[in-house]
Amino acid sequence: MPDGQAPPKAADFKGWTELLANGLAAGDSSARLRSYLKKLADETWDYVNWLTHAKNAVRMDAEIGIKAVEHLLGTFTAARLHLAHAMTRCQECGSYDMVAGVCRHCDWADPAYEPPPAREWSEEARAQRRAEPCTPSSDISTFLSPDDVVHRPS
């Protein structure tokens, strides 16, 4: 929370997303991104809120709502990644091409860079993760393998 500002109510989606947009895209150079994030959040909320109460909505309206929310989440995530990337600009040449604290343009090394800690897994946790199949979140039941296709002679 910015100093001196009270947080929005817990269920105030528009208030929270405005606060998030202001933090993710602060400053004059990010005015267009900040505006887009706020408008996107407002329009997505308005559409999904309408959909929740619409008596004449059909399945495709729900599909559109899902896609709108996916786009909103993806855009806010990209803005967060953009913010993190902008903070890792080379102090020597100004390049954004920083990898693991080293500028790939001029080879400057950030003395303050600390690699993220490696994730430690217990043997029990590893065994548990290996025992469960990895299933993508997409609906894979609609995908066909070559064996699913019936080959008919021409």
DSSP file (Angstrom, degrees, kcal/mol; ACC not computed):
  #  RESIDUE AA STRUCTURE BP1 BP2  ACC     N-H-->O    O-->H-N    N-H-->O    O-->H-N    TCO  KAPPA ALPHA  PHI   PSI    X-CA   Y-CA   Z-CA
    1    1 A M              0   0    0      0, 0.0     3,-0.1     0, 0.0     5,-0.0   0.000 360.0 360.0 360.0 134.7    0.0    0.0    0.0
    2    2 A P    >   -     0   0    0      0, 0.0     3,-1.9     0, 0.0    21,-0.0  -0.366 360.0 -84.1 -62.0 148.1    1.3    3.5   -0.8
    3    3 A D  T 3  S+     0   0    0      1,-0.3     3,-0.1    -2,-0.0     0, 0.0  -0.259 112.9  10.6 -56.1 134.9    2.0    5.5    2.3
    4    4 A G  T 3  S+     0   0    0      1,-0.2     2,-0.5    -3,-0.1    -1,-0.3   0.484 100.2 117.1  77.8   3.1   -1.0    7.2    3.8
    5    5 A Q    <   -     0   0    0     -3,-1.9    -1,-0.2    -4,-0.0     0, 0.0  -0.890  60.2-134.6-109.0 133.1   -3.5    5.4    1.6
    6    6 A A        -     0   0    0     -2,-0.5    -3,-0.0    -3,-0.1     0, 0.0  -0.587  30.0-109.4 -79.4 143.0   -6.1    3.1    3.0
    7    7 A P        -     0   0    0      0, 0.0     3,-0.1     0, 0.0    -1,-0.1  -0.385  35.5-105.6 -69.7 151.0   -6.5   -0.3    1.3
    8    8 A P        -     0   0    0      0, 0.0     5,-0.0     0, 0.0     0, 0.0  -0.240  50.8 -78.6 -64.9 164.5   -9.7   -0.8   -0.7
    9    9 A K    >   -     0   0    0      1,-0.1     3,-2.0     2,-0.1     7,-0.2  -0.295  48.5-106.1 -60.6 154.0  -12.4   -3.1    0.7
   10   10 A A  T 3  S+     0   0    0      1,-0.3    -1,-0.1    -3,-0.1     6,-0.0   0.844 119.5  41.5 -54.3 -39.6  -11.5   -6.8    0.3
   11   11 A A  T 3  S+     0   0    0      1,-0.1     2,-1.7     4,-0.0    -1,-0.3   0.298  81.5 114.4 -94.0   9.9  -14.1   -7.3   -2.5
   12   12 A D    <>  +     0   0    0     -3,-2.0     4,-2.5     1,-0.2     5,-0.2  -0.578  37.1 173.2 -84.7  81.4  -13.4   -4.1   -4.3
   13   13 A F  H  > S+     0   0    0     -2,-1.7     4,-2.8     1,-0.2     5,-0.3   0.915  76.9  48.1 -55.8 -48.5  -12.0   -5.5   -7.5
   14   14 A K  H  > S+     0   0    0      1,-0.2     4,-2.0     2,-0.2    -1,-0.2   0.892 111.9  50.2 -63.9 -39.5  -11.7   -2.2   -9.3
   15   15 A G  H  > S+     0   0    0      2,-0.2     4,-2.0     1,-0.2    -1,-0.2   0.917 113.5  45.0 -64.0 -43.7  -10.0   -0.5   -6.4
   16   16 A W  H  X S+     0   0    0     -4,-2.5     4,-2.5     2,-0.2    -2,-0.2   0.903 113.5  48.7 -68.5 -41.5   -7.4   -3.3   -6.0
   17   17 A T  H  X S+     0   0    0     -4,-2.8     4,-2.8    -5,-0.2    -1,-0.2   0.858 110.2  52.2 -70.0 -31.8   -6.7   -3.5   -9.8
   18   18 A E  H  X S+     0   0    0     -4,-2.0     4,-2.5    -5,-0.3    -1,-0.2   0.932 111.3  47.4 -64.6 -43.8   -6.3    0.3   -9.9
   19   19 A L  H  X S+     0   0    0     -4,-2.0     4,-1.7     2,-0.2    -2,-0.2   0.911 113.8  47.7 -61.4 -43.2   -3.9    0.1   -7.1
   20   20 A L  H  X S+     0   0    0     -4,-2.5     4,-2.8     2,-0.2     5,-0.2   0.916 110.9  50.5 -65.2 -44.0   -2.0   -2.7   -8.8
   21   21 A A  H  X S+     0   0    0     -4,-2.8     4,-2.1     1,-0.2    -2,-0.2   0.903 108.7  52.7 -61.4 -41.0   -1.9   -0.9  -12.1
   22   22 A N  H  < S+     0   0    0     -4,-2.5    -1,-0.2     1,-0.2    -2,-0.2   0.872 114.2  42.9 -62.3 -36.0   -0.5    2.2  -10.4
   23   23 A G  H >< S+     0   0    0     -4,-1.7     3,-0.6    -5,-0.2    -2,-0.2   0.868 115.8  46.6 -77.7 -37.2    2.2    0.1   -8.9
   24   24 A L  H 3< S+     0   0    0     -4,-2.8    -2,-0.2     1,-0.2    -3,-0.2   0.785 125.7  28.6 -75.5 -27.5    3.0   -1.9  -12.0
   25   25 A A  T 3< S+     0   0    0     -4,-2.1    -1,-0.2    -5,-0.2     9,-0.2  -0.420  82.1 159.2-134.2  58.2    3.1    1.1  -14.3
   26   26 A A    <   +     0   0    0     -3,-0.6     4,-0.2     3,-0.1     3,-0.1  -0.418  38.0  37.6 -79.1 156.7    4.2    4.1  -12.3
   27   27 A G  S >  S-     0   0    0      1,-0.1     3,-0.9     2,-0.1     4,-0.0   0.026  94.3 -72.6  92.1 164.0    5.6    7.2  -13.8
   28   28 A D  G >  S+     0   0    0      1,-0.2     3,-1.5     2,-0.2     4,-0.3   0.846 124.5  59.2 -63.3 -37.1    5.1    9.3  -16.9
   29   29 A S  G 3  S+     0   0    0      1,-0.3    -1,-0.2     2,-0.1     3,-0.2   0.683 108.3  46.3 -70.4 -15.4    6.7    6.8  -19.3
   30   30 A S  G <> S+     0   0    0     -3,-0.9     4,-2.9    -4,-0.2    -1,-0.3   0.185  76.2 112.4-108.9  15.8    4.2    4.1  -18.3
   31   31 A A  H <> S+     0   0    0     -3,-1.5     4,-2.4     1,-0.2     5,-0.2   0.889  78.8  47.8 -58.7 -42.3    1.1    6.3  -18.5
   32   32 A R  H  > S+     0   0    0     -4,-0.3     4,-2.5     2,-0.2    -1,-0.2   0.923 113.9  46.4 -67.3 -43.2   -0.3    4.4  -21.5
   33   33 A L  H  > S+     0   0    0      2,-0.2     4,-2.8     1,-0.2     5,-0.2   0.933 112.9  50.1 -63.0 -45.2    0.3    1.0  -20.0
   34   34 A R  H  X S+     0   0    0     -4,-2.9     4,-2.1    -9,-0.2    -2,-0.2   0.920 111.9  48.0 -59.0 -45.1   -1.2    2.2  -16.7
   35   35 A S  H  X S+     0   0    0     -4,-2.4     4,-2.6    -5,-0.2     5,-0.2   0.917 112.0  49.8 -61.8 -44.7   -4.3    3.5  -18.5
   36   36 A Y  H  X S+     0   0    0     -4,-2.5     4,-3.0     1,-0.2     5,-0.2   0.919 109.5  51.0 -62.2 -44.7   -4.7    0.3  -20.5
   37   37 A L  H  X S+     0   0    0     -4,-2.8     4,-2.3     1,-0.2    -1,-0.2   0.917 112.6  46.3 -59.8 -43.5   -4.4   -1.9  -17.3
   38   38 A K  H  X S+     0   0    0     -4,-2.1     4,-2.5    -5,-0.2    -2,-0.2   0.932 115.1  45.4 -66.1 -45.6   -7.1    0.1  -15.6
   39   39 A K  H  X S+     0   0    0     -4,-2.6     4,-2.8     2,-0.2     5,-0.3   0.905 112.6  51.6 -65.0 -40.9   -9.5    0.2  -18.5
   40   40 A L  H  X S+     0   0    0     -4,-3.0     4,-2.5    -5,-0.2     5,-0.2   0.924 111.6  46.8 -61.7 -44.8   -9.0   -3.5  -19.1
   41   41 A A  H  X S+     0   0    0     -4,-2.3     4,-2.5    -5,-0.2    -2,-0.2   0.923 113.8  47.9 -63.5 -44.6   -9.7   -4.3  -15.5
   42   42 A D  H  X S+     0   0    0     -4,-2.5     4,-2.7     2,-0.2    -2,-0.2   0.940 114.7  44.7 -61.8 -48.6  -12.8   -2.1  -15.5
   43   43 A E  H  X S+     0   0    0     -4,-2.8     4,-2.4     2,-0.2    -2,-0.2   0.888 113.7  50.0 -66.1 -39.4  -14.2   -3.5  -18.8
   44   44 A T  H  X S+     0   0    0     -4,-2.5     4,-2.7    -5,-0.3     5,-0.3   0.933 112.7  47.3 -64.1 -45.1  -13.5   -7.1  -17.7
   45   45 A W  H  X S+     0   0    0     -4,-2.5     4,-2.8    -5,-0.2     5,-0.3   0.931 111.9  50.2 -61.0 -45.9  -15.2   -6.6  -14.4
   46   46 A D  H  X S+     0   0    0     -4,-2.7     4,-2.2    -5,-0.2    -1,-0.2   0.914 113.3  45.7 -60.5 -43.2  -18.2   -5.0  -16.0
   47   47 A Y  H  X S+     0   0    0     -4,-2.4     4,-2.6     2,-0.2    -2,-0.2   0.950 116.0  43.8 -66.4 -48.8  -18.6   -7.8  -18.5
   48   48 A V  H  X S+     0   0    0     -4,-2.7     4,-2.1     2,-0.2    -2,-0.2   0.870 113.3  52.3 -67.2 -36.0  -18.2  -10.6  -16.0
   49   49 A N  H  X S+     0   0    0     -4,-2.8     4,-1.1    -5,-0.3    -1,-0.2   0.917 111.0  47.4 -64.3 -42.9  -20.5   -8.9  -13.5
   50   50 A W  H >X S+     0   0    0     -4,-2.2     4,-1.3    -5,-0.3     3,-0.7   0.937 111.2  52.2 -59.9 -45.6  -23.1   -8.5  -16.3
   51   51 A L  H 3< S+     0   0    0     -4,-2.6     3,-0.3     1,-0.3    -2,-0.2   0.858 102.4  59.2 -61.0 -37.6  -22.6  -12.2  -17.2
   52   52 A T  H 3< S+     0   0    0     -4,-2.1    -1,-0.3     1,-0.2    -2,-0.2   0.844 118.3  29.8 -59.9 -34.3  -23.1  -13.3  -13.6
   53   53 A H  H << S+     0   0    0     -4,-1.1     2,-0.2    -3,-0.7    -1,-0.2   0.462  89.8 118.8-107.2  -3.9  -26.6  -11.7  -13.5
   54   54 A A     <  -     0   0    0     -4,-1.3     3,-0.3    -3,-0.3    -3,-0.0  -0.461  41.9-167.5 -71.8 131.0  -27.7  -12.0  -17.1
   55   55 A K  S    S+     0   0    0     -2,-0.2    -1,-0.2     1,-0.2    -4,-0.0   0.665  88.4  47.8 -88.3 -19.2  -30.8  -14.2  -17.7
   56   56 A N  S    S+     0   0    0      2,-0.0    -1,-0.2     0, 0.0     2,-0.1   0.234  81.4 128.5-106.5  13.5  -30.3  -14.4  -21.4
   57   57 A A        -     0   0    0     -3,-0.3     2,-0.2    -6,-0.1    -6,-0.0  -0.398  40.7-158.8 -71.1 146.5  -26.6  -15.3  -21.4
   58   58 A V    >>  -     0   0    0     -2,-0.1     4,-1.4     1,-0.0     3,-1.0  -0.694  36.7 -90.4-117.9 173.3  -25.5  -18.3  -23.5
   59   59 A R  H 3> S+     0   0    0      1,-0.3     4,-2.3    -2,-0.2     5,-0.2   0.862 124.1  57.7 -53.8 -39.8  -22.5  -20.6  -23.3
   60   60 A M  H 3> S+     0   0    0      1,-0.2     4,-2.4     2,-0.2    -1,-0.3   0.844 100.9  57.0 -64.8 -31.2  -20.5  -18.4  -25.7
   61   61 A D  H <> S+     0   0    0     -3,-1.0     4,-2.1     2,-0.2    -1,-0.2   0.910 108.3  47.8 -61.9 -40.5  -21.0  -15.4  -23.4
   62   62 A A  H  X S+     0   0    0     -4,-1.4     4,-2.5     2,-0.2    -2,-0.2   0.898 109.3  52.7 -66.4 -40.2  -19.3  -17.5  -20.7
   63   63 A E  H  X S+     0   0    0     -4,-2.3     4,-2.4     1,-0.2    -2,-0.2   0.914 109.6  49.1 -60.5 -42.7  -16.5  -18.5  -23.1
   64   64 A I  H  X S+     0   0    0     -4,-2.4     4,-2.5     1,-0.2    -1,-0.2   0.908 109.8  52.1 -63.1 -41.6  -16.0  -14.8  -23.9
   65   65 A G  H  X S+     0   0    0     -4,-2.1     4,-2.3     2,-0.2    -2,-0.2   0.913 109.1  49.6 -60.4 -43.6  -15.9  -14.0  -20.1
   66   66 A I  H  X S+     0   0    0     -4,-2.5     4,-2.7     1,-0.2    -2,-0.2   0.930 112.1  47.8 -61.3 -45.8  -13.3  -16.7  -19.5
   67   67 A K  H  X S+     0   0    0     -4,-2.4     4,-2.6     1,-0.2    -1,-0.2   0.877 110.0  53.1 -63.8 -37.2  -11.1  -15.4  -22.3
   68   68 A A  H  X S+     0   0    0     -4,-2.5     4,-2.4     2,-0.2    -1,-0.2   0.922 111.4  45.4 -63.7 -43.4  -11.5  -11.8  -21.0
   69   69 A V  H  X S+     0   0    0     -4,-2.3     4,-2.8     2,-0.2     5,-0.2   0.908 112.0  52.2 -67.6 -41.2  -10.3  -12.9  -17.6
   70   70 A E  H  X S+     0   0    0     -4,-2.7     4,-2.6     1,-0.2    -2,-0.2   0.924 111.3  47.5 -57.9 -44.5   -7.5  -14.9  -19.1
   71   71 A H  H  X S+     0   0    0     -4,-2.6     4,-2.6     2,-0.2     5,-0.2   0.912 111.2  51.0 -64.5 -42.3   -6.4  -11.8  -21.0
   72   72 A L  H  X S+     0   0    0     -4,-2.4     4,-2.5     2,-0.2     5,-0.2   0.950 113.3  44.4 -59.0 -50.3   -6.6   -9.6  -17.9
   73   73 A L  H  X S+     0   0    0     -4,-2.8     4,-2.2     1,-0.2    -2,-0.2   0.904 114.6  49.3 -63.9 -41.1   -4.5  -12.0  -15.9
   74   74 A G  H  X S+     0   0    0     -4,-2.6     4,-2.4    -5,-0.2    -1,-0.2   0.889 111.9  48.4 -64.6 -39.2   -2.0  -12.5  -18.7
   75   75 A T  H  X S+     0   0    0     -4,-2.6     4,-2.3     2,-0.2    -2,-0.2   0.917 112.6  46.9 -70.1 -43.4   -1.7   -8.7  -19.2
   76   76 A F  H  X S+     0   0    0     -4,-2.5     4,-1.9    -5,-0.2    -1,-0.2   0.883 112.9  51.0 -64.9 -36.8   -1.2   -7.9  -15.5
   77   77 A T  H  X S+     0   0    0     -4,-2.2     4,-2.4    -5,-0.2    -2,-0.2   0.926 110.0  48.9 -64.4 -44.3    1.4  -10.8  -15.3
   78   78 A A  H  X S+     0   0    0     -4,-2.4     4,-2.5     1,-0.2    -2,-0.2   0.883 109.3  53.0 -62.9 -37.8    3.2   -9.4  -18.3
   79   79 A A  H  X S+     0   0    0     -4,-2.3     4,-2.2     2,-0.2    -1,-0.2   0.883 109.1  49.8 -64.2 -37.3    3.2   -5.9  -16.7
   80   80 A R  H  X S+     0   0    0     -4,-1.9     4,-2.3     2,-0.2    -2,-0.2   0.918 111.9  46.9 -66.8 -42.8    4.7   -7.4  -13.6
   81   81 A L  H  X S+     0   0    0     -4,-2.4     4,-2.5     2,-0.2    -2,-0.2   0.884 110.6  53.7 -64.7 -37.7    7.4   -9.1  -15.6
   82   82 A H  H  X S+     0   0    0     -4,-2.5     4,-2.7     2,-0.2    -2,-0.2   0.910 108.1  50.2 -61.4 -43.2    8.0   -5.8  -17.5
   83   83 A L  H  X S+     0   0    0     -4,-2.2     4,-1.5     2,-0.2    -2,-0.2   0.931 111.9  46.7 -61.9 -45.9    8.5   -4.0  -14.2
   84   84 A A  H  < S+     0   0    0     -4,-2.3     4,-0.4     1,-0.2    -1,-0.2   0.894 113.8  48.9 -63.2 -39.0   11.0   -6.6  -13.0
   85   85 A H  H >< S+     0   0    0     -4,-2.5     3,-1.3     1,-0.2    -2,-0.2   0.890 108.2  53.3 -68.3 -39.4   12.8   -6.5  -16.3
   86   86 A A  H >< S+     0   0    0     -4,-2.7     3,-0.7     1,-0.3    -1,-0.2   0.803 103.8  57.7 -65.8 -27.8   12.9   -2.7  -16.3
   87   87 A M  T 3< S+     0   0    0     -4,-1.5    -1,-0.3     1,-0.2    -2,-0.2   0.607  99.1  61.1 -78.3 -10.1   14.5   -2.8  -12.8
   88   88 A T  T <  S+     0   0    0     -3,-1.3    -1,-0.2    -4,-0.4     2,-0.2  -0.216  73.2 143.8-109.7  42.1   17.4   -4.9  -14.2
   89   89 A R    <   -     0   0    0     -3,-0.7     7,-0.2     1,-0.1     2,-0.2  -0.572  60.2 -99.5 -81.0 144.1   18.7   -2.4  -16.7
   90   90 A C     >  -     0   0    0      5,-3.2     4,-1.1    -2,-0.2    -1,-0.1  -0.433  24.0-154.3 -64.4 128.8   22.4   -2.2  -17.2
   91   91 A Q  T  4 S+     0   0    0     -2,-0.2    -1,-0.2     2,-0.1    -2,-0.0   0.623  90.9  51.5 -80.1 -12.9   23.9    0.7  -15.2
   92   92 A E  T  4 S+     0   0    0      3,-0.1    -1,-0.1    16,-0.0    -2,-0.0   0.914 132.1   3.5 -88.3 -50.3   26.8    0.9  -17.6
   93   93 A C  T  4 S-     0   0    0      2,-0.1    -2,-0.1    15,-0.0    -3,-0.0   0.506  92.0-117.5-118.3  -7.7   25.1    1.1  -21.1
   94   94 A G     <  +     0   0    0     -4,-1.1    -3,-0.1     1,-0.2    -5,-0.0   0.500  59.4 152.2  85.0   3.6   21.4    1.1  -20.2
   95   95 A S        -     0   0    0      1,-0.1    -5,-3.2    -6,-0.1    -1,-0.2  -0.320  44.0-149.9 -67.9 149.2   20.7   -2.1  -22.0
   96   96 A Y  S    S+     0   0    0     -7,-0.2     2,-2.4     1,-0.1    -1,-0.1   0.441  72.5 104.1 -91.7  -2.8   17.8   -4.3  -20.9
   97   97 A D        +     0   0    0      2,-0.0     7,-3.0    -7,-0.0     2,-0.5  -0.384  47.1 148.3 -83.1  64.5   19.6   -7.4  -22.0
   98   98 A M  E     -A  103   0A   0     -2,-2.4     2,-0.4     5,-0.2     5,-0.2  -0.863  22.6-178.5-102.6 129.2   20.6   -8.5  -18.5
   99   99 A V  E >  S-A  102   0A   0      3,-2.7     3,-1.7    -2,-0.5    -2,-0.0  -0.983  72.2 -18.9-130.1 120.8   20.9  -12.2  -17.8
  100  100 A A  T 3  S-     0   0    0     -2,-0.4    -1,-0.1     1,-0.3     3,-0.1   0.859 128.7 -50.5  52.3  41.1   21.8  -13.4  -14.3
  101  101 A G  T 3  S+     0   0    0      1,-0.2     9,-3.4     8,-0.1     2,-0.4   0.528 117.4 108.3  81.0   6.4   23.2  -10.0  -13.4
  102  102 A V  E <   -AB  99 109A   0     -3,-1.7    -3,-2.7     7,-0.2     2,-0.5  -0.964  67.7-128.8-121.6 132.6   25.4   -9.7  -16.5
  103  103 A C  E  >  -A   98   0A   0      5,-3.1     4,-1.8    -2,-0.4    -5,-0.2  -0.655  10.5-158.7 -77.9 124.0   24.8   -7.3  -19.4
  104  104 A R  T  4 S+     0   0    0     -7,-3.0    -1,-0.1    -2,-0.5    -6,-0.1   0.557  89.5  55.4 -80.1  -6.1   25.0   -9.3  -22.6
  105  105 A H  T  4 S+     0   0    0     -8,-0.3    -1,-0.2     3,-0.1    -7,-0.1   0.887 130.4   4.4 -89.2 -46.7   25.6   -6.0  -24.5
  106  106 A C  T  4 S-     0   0    0      2,-0.1    -2,-0.2   -11,-0.0    -1,-0.0   0.387  93.4-118.2-123.2   2.3   28.7   -4.7  -22.7
  107  107 A D     <  +     0   0    0     -4,-1.8     2,-0.2     1,-0.2    -3,-0.1   0.621  54.9 159.0  69.1  15.6   29.5   -7.5  -20.2
  108  108 A W        -     0   0    0     -6,-0.1    -5,-3.1    -5,-0.0     2,-0.5  -0.498  30.3-146.5 -67.2 138.4   28.9   -5.3  -17.1
  109  109 A A  B     -B  102   0A   0     -7,-0.2    -7,-0.2    -2,-0.2    -8,-0.1  -0.938  10.4-129.3-111.9 127.7   28.3   -7.4  -14.0
  110  110 A D    >   -     0   0    0     -9,-3.4     3,-1.4    -2,-0.5   -20,-0.0  -0.634  12.7-157.3 -74.3 114.0   25.9   -6.1  -11.3
  111  111 A P  T 3  S+     0   0    0      0, 0.0    -1,-0.2     0, 0.0   -10,-0.0   0.726  91.6  55.1 -67.6 -18.8   27.8   -6.4   -8.0
  112  112 A A  T 3  S+     0   0    0    -11,-0.1     2,-0.2     2,-0.0    -2,-0.1   0.492  80.0 120.2 -90.9  -3.1   24.4   -6.5   -6.1
  113  113 A Y    <   -     0   0    0     -3,-1.4    -4,-0.0   -12,-0.2     0, 0.0  -0.416  38.6-176.8 -68.3 132.0   23.0   -9.4   -8.1
  114  114 A E        -     0   0    0     -2,-0.2   -13,-0.1     3,-0.0   -14,-0.1  -0.992  25.4-125.5-126.8 123.7   22.1  -12.4   -6.1
  115  115 A P        -     0   0    0      0, 0.0     3,-0.1     0, 0.0   -14,-0.0  -0.330  37.3 -97.1 -64.7 149.7   20.8  -15.6   -7.8
  116  116 A P        -     0   0    0      0, 0.0     3,-0.1     0, 0.0     2,-0.0  -0.356  49.3 -95.0 -64.8 148.5   17.5  -16.9   -6.6
  117  117 A P        -     0   0    0      0, 0.0     2,-0.2     0, 0.0     3,-0.0  -0.351  41.0-109.4 -66.2 143.4   17.9  -19.7   -4.0
  118  118 A A        -     0   0    0      1,-0.1     2,-0.4    -3,-0.1     0, 0.0  -0.472  34.9-110.2 -70.6 142.0   17.7  -23.2   -5.4
  119  119 A R        -     0   0    0     -2,-0.2     2,-0.5    -3,-0.1    -1,-0.1  -0.611  29.7-147.8 -76.3 126.4   14.5  -25.0   -4.5
  120  120 A E        -     0   0    0     -2,-0.4     2,-0.5    -3,-0.0    -1,-0.0  -0.843  13.0-167.6 -97.3 127.3   15.2  -27.8   -2.1
  121  121 A W        -     0   0    0     -2,-0.5     2,-0.1     4,-0.0    -2,-0.0  -0.952  16.0-133.9-115.7 132.6   13.0  -30.9   -2.3
  122  122 A S     >  -     0   0    0     -2,-0.5     4,-2.5     1,-0.1     5,-0.2  -0.419  28.4-112.3 -73.1 159.5   12.9  -33.6    0.3
  123  123 A E  H  > S+     0   0    0      1,-0.2     4,-2.5     2,-0.2     5,-0.2   0.874 120.1  53.3 -60.7 -36.6   13.0  -37.2   -1.0
  124  124 A E  H  > S+     0   0    0      2,-0.2     4,-2.2     1,-0.2    -1,-0.2   0.915 109.6  47.0 -64.4 -43.3    9.4  -37.6    0.2
  125  125 A A  H  > S+     0   0    0      2,-0.2     4,-2.3     1,-0.2    -2,-0.2   0.895 112.1  50.7 -66.4 -39.7    8.3  -34.6   -1.7
  126  126 A R  H  X S+     0   0    0     -4,-2.5     4,-2.3     2,-0.2    -2,-0.2   0.931 111.0  48.2 -61.8 -45.6   10.1  -35.7   -4.8
  127  127 A A  H  X S+     0   0    0     -4,-2.5     4,-1.6     1,-0.2    -2,-0.2   0.895 111.4  50.6 -62.8 -40.2    8.6  -39.2   -4.6
  128  128 A Q  H  X S+     0   0    0     -4,-2.2     4,-1.0     1,-0.2    -1,-0.2   0.913 111.2  47.6 -65.0 -42.5    5.1  -37.7   -4.2
  129  129 A R  H  < S+     0   0    0     -4,-2.3     3,-0.3     1,-0.2    -1,-0.2   0.864 112.1  50.1 -67.3 -35.6    5.5  -35.4   -7.2
  130  130 A R  H  < S+     0   0    0     -4,-2.3    -1,-0.2     1,-0.2    -2,-0.2   0.800 104.4  59.4 -71.8 -27.5    6.8  -38.3   -9.3
  131  131 A A  H  < S+     0   0    0     -4,-1.6    -1,-0.2    -5,-0.2    -2,-0.2   0.778  96.8  68.9 -72.8 -26.2    3.9  -40.5   -8.3
  132  132 A E  S  < S-     0   0    0     -4,-1.0     2,-0.1    -3,-0.3     0, 0.0  -0.790  89.1-119.5 -96.7 133.3    1.3  -38.0   -9.7
  133  133 A P        -     0   0    0      0, 0.0     2,-0.7     0, 0.0    -2,-0.1  -0.398  25.2-117.6 -68.5 146.9    1.0  -37.6  -13.5
  134  134 A C        -     0   0    0     -4,-0.1    -4,-0.0    -2,-0.1    -5,-0.0  -0.768  36.1-174.7 -85.9 115.9    1.7  -34.1  -14.8
  135  135 A T        -     0   0    0     -2,-0.7    -3,-0.0     2,-0.0     0, 0.0  -0.954  21.3-128.7-116.4 121.5   -1.5  -32.9  -16.4
  136  136 A P        -     0   0    0      0, 0.0     4,-0.3     0, 0.0     0, 0.0  -0.238  21.3-120.1 -61.7 157.3   -1.6  -29.6  -18.3
  137  137 A S  S    S+     0   0    0      2,-0.1     2,-0.0     3,-0.0    -2,-0.0   0.645  85.8  94.5 -75.9 -13.8   -4.4  -27.3  -17.3
  138  138 A S  S    S-     0   0    0      1,-0.1     2,-1.5     2,-0.0     3,-0.1  -0.328  95.3 -95.9 -75.2 163.2   -5.8  -27.2  -20.9
  139  139 A D    >   +     0   0    0      1,-0.2     3,-1.2     2,-0.1     4,-0.1  -0.627  45.7 177.0 -80.1  91.7   -8.6  -29.6  -21.8
  140  140 A I  G >   +     0   0    0     -2,-1.5     3,-1.4    -4,-0.3    -1,-0.2   0.572  63.3  84.2 -77.1  -6.7   -6.4  -32.3  -23.4
  141  141 A S  G 3  S+     0   0    0      1,-0.3    -1,-0.3    -3,-0.1    -2,-0.1   0.720  86.3  56.8 -67.8 -17.4   -9.5  -34.5  -24.0
  142  142 A T  G <  S+     0   0    0     -3,-1.2     2,-0.3     2,-0.1    -1,-0.3   0.526  86.8  97.4 -90.3  -5.2  -10.1  -32.6  -27.3
  143  143 A F    <   -     0   0    0     -3,-1.4     2,-0.4    -4,-0.1    -3,-0.0  -0.608  64.0-146.2 -85.2 144.5   -6.6  -33.4  -28.7
  144  144 A L        -     0   0    0     -2,-0.3    -2,-0.1     3,-0.0    -3,-0.0  -0.881   2.6-151.1-110.8 141.0   -6.2  -36.2  -31.1
  145  145 A S    >>  -     0   0    0     -2,-0.4     3,-1.5     1,-0.1     4,-0.5  -0.612  37.8-101.7 -96.3 167.4   -3.2  -38.5  -31.4
  146  146 A P  G >4 S+     0   0    0      0, 0.0     3,-0.9     0, 0.0    -1,-0.1   0.829 123.6  59.3 -58.1 -29.5   -2.3  -40.1  -34.7
  147  147 A D  G 34 S+     0   0    0      1,-0.2    -3,-0.0     3,-0.0     0, 0.0   0.713  96.2  62.1 -71.9 -19.4   -3.9  -43.4  -33.4
  148  148 A D  G <4 S+     0   0    0     -3,-1.5     2,-0.4     2,-0.1    -1,-0.2   0.645  85.5  90.3 -79.9 -14.6   -7.3  -41.6  -32.9
  149  149 A V  S << S-     0   0    0     -3,-0.9     2,-0.6    -4,-0.5    -5,-0.0  -0.700  75.0-135.8 -88.8 129.6   -7.6  -40.9  -36.6
  150  150 A V        -     0   0    0     -2,-0.4     2,-0.6     1,-0.0    -2,-0.1  -0.735  16.3-148.3 -84.7 122.2   -9.4  -43.5  -38.7
  151  151 A H        -     0   0    0     -2,-0.6    -1,-0.0     0, 0.0    -2,-0.0  -0.818  15.3-171.0 -94.1 122.5   -7.5  -44.0  -42.0
  152  152 A R        -     0   0    0     -2,-0.6     2,-0.0     2,-0.0    -2,-0.0  -0.907  28.3-109.8-111.7 138.4   -9.8  -44.9  -44.8
  153  153 A P              0   0    0      0, 0.0    -1,-0.0     0, 0.0     0, 0.0  -0.382 360.0 360.0 -65.1 144.2   -8.4  -46.1  -48.1
  154  154 A S              0   0    0     -2,-0.0    -2,-0.0     0, 0.0     0, 0.0   0.463 360.0 360.0 -79.1 360.0   -8.9  -43.6  -50.9
